[in-house]
Each structure stands twice: as C-alpha cells, then as structure tokens.
Amino acid sequence: MNLTLHVWRQKGPGERGRMERYEARDISEHMSFLEMLDVVNEGLIGEGKEPIAFDHDCREGICGMCGFMINGMAHGPQRGTTVCQLHMRQFQDGDTLYLEPWRARAFPVVKDLIVDRSAFDRIIAAGGYISVSTGSAVEANAIPIAKEKADLAMDAAACIGCGACVAMCPNASAALFTAAKISHLGLLPQGQAERDRRAIGMVLRMTREDFGQCTNMGQCEAVCPKSISIETIARMHRDYISASVSSRRGKPLRVETAEERA
C-alpha cells in the first residue's frame, strides 16, 4: 500500500516545529506502524535527509516508550494497542495520516515525535514504591489476598506509563496514570504501611507537574493501551481524601522529598 504522511518535525525543545509531508511507498499490511516509519526513515537517510525521530524500545507493547498521535488519536485507531503493535492492515491504500507528538505542557517536545515524560518519573519517586523492610522473600501464597483485590491490583499494575491518557485528555490530566500506580500498591497488604503517605505524595507531585485536573471525560480510559479503568481514579480520590482527613485529626502527615530519601 501507499500512504501520505504529514509528520511533525521539530529539531529541539526551543525550536519552532512544522508539519512535513512524506510518501510511504510499497508498505506491507503486515508491518507494524513503527516498521513502516523505519522504511520511510531508510529512504530519508538514503537521500541524505534527517530521519524522523520517535521513541521505541521493546516493540512488544510492554515498555511504554512508543506513542504519538495518529490522526488525532493516541496510539492510533485500534483500541487497547500501542503504536508498535498497531499494524498497517488497520489502514487503507491511499490514506493520509497525520503524526504528532503528545500535546501537553508537562510533556515538552524533545525532537519530532519524542516528548520528555520525566514528569511521570517524579510522580513515581513521590510514593510509587514500597520502602518498608520486609526481610527475605516469603513464599508467594504466605499472605492471603482476596482474588477480587488481586485482580484489581494486577489490572492497575498493567500501566506502562506511555502517556496516552495525558495526551488524549482535554485537560492533559495525569489522573489515570497516577491512580493506577496508587491503586496497584494500595490494594495489596504489602502497600498498606505507606498507603496514606503514597496517596498524598503522588497526588501533590502530580499537581506540581503542570498536568491539568481530571473532569471525568473518560478519554484516558478509551485510549489506554492496557484498558485501565477510570475506577482507579475514584479509588485514588478516596485514598487522598481519607489520608488528608486522617492527617488533620492527628499529627500532620509529612511527605518526604526525594532528596531526603536519598
């Protein structure tokens, strides 16, 4: 198949960007979307031109590195799929595709289709971990966990941090990402010791990173490649409110900074 691509090109964070047109010729329907871009880049390199920059790593829908807008949809038209797992058979011969990076103030463009998602790392550093000393590893079934909670925790833990939820949200909110990270630890007994600290620390960090506020539009759930439910956002709000009330009743809950933990 032959396609016309309009790709966002931007040399660096402080540079002005623009859309440039490219022709993708003789593309197999069995290629992944990134393999199609590889073919386009080979042609550009052969002509002595700068290839299109895009993030990728595992190309198996696991790492969360890839991701950009395809005709206004994060990760493209197929639900529950990352760009690297999106195949060209989802498109028709002669289609025109517009490729743009994630659009969010908290995700500044690094180059072309690559954005800086380090804001997610800082949210994780604010509480997305278990630091309580538990000694040596215990037998997997030593701590009884209800199947319902185990399933909910695993569903939330499936988040790969790709940023599609932020890119598709009209408010550029990181609520689904943050809620998934809070939920998957907060639902398990191992995460209870730091549950309040985690909820307050991660929510406060999220608000400091220039993400917008959640208004329950549901676009995040619709484009999440792991189909994480917005019910996790309700769980995050519940944990945050509960932790805030508890801290007012007793000793104020102090949230450590990353520098203090280091």
Sequence and secondary structure as in RCSB ss.txt:
>XXXX:A:sequence
MNLTLHVWRQKGPGERGRMERYEARDISEHMSFLEMLDVVNEGLIGEGKEPIAFDHDCREGICGMCGFMINGMAH
GPQRGTTVCQLHMRQFQDGDTLYLEPWRARAFPVVKDLIVDRSAFDRIIAAGGYISVSTGSAVEANAIPIAKEKA
DLAMDAAACIGCGACVAMCPNASAALFTAAKISHLGLLPQGQAERDRRAIGMVLRMTREDFGQCTNMGQCEAVCP
KSISIETIARMHRDYISASVSSRRGKPLRVETAEERA
>XXXX:A:secstr
  EEEEEEE SSTTS  EEEEEEE S  TTSBHHHHHHHHHHHHHHTT        SSSSS S     EETTEET
 SSTT  GGG BGGGS TT EEEEE    TTS EEETTEE  HHHHHHHHTT S  S   S   TTSS   HHHH
HHHHHHHT     HHHHHSTT B HHHHHHHHHHHHTSGGGSTTHHHHHHHHHHHHHHTT B      HHHHH T
T   THHHHHHHHHHHHHHHHHHHSS      HHHH 
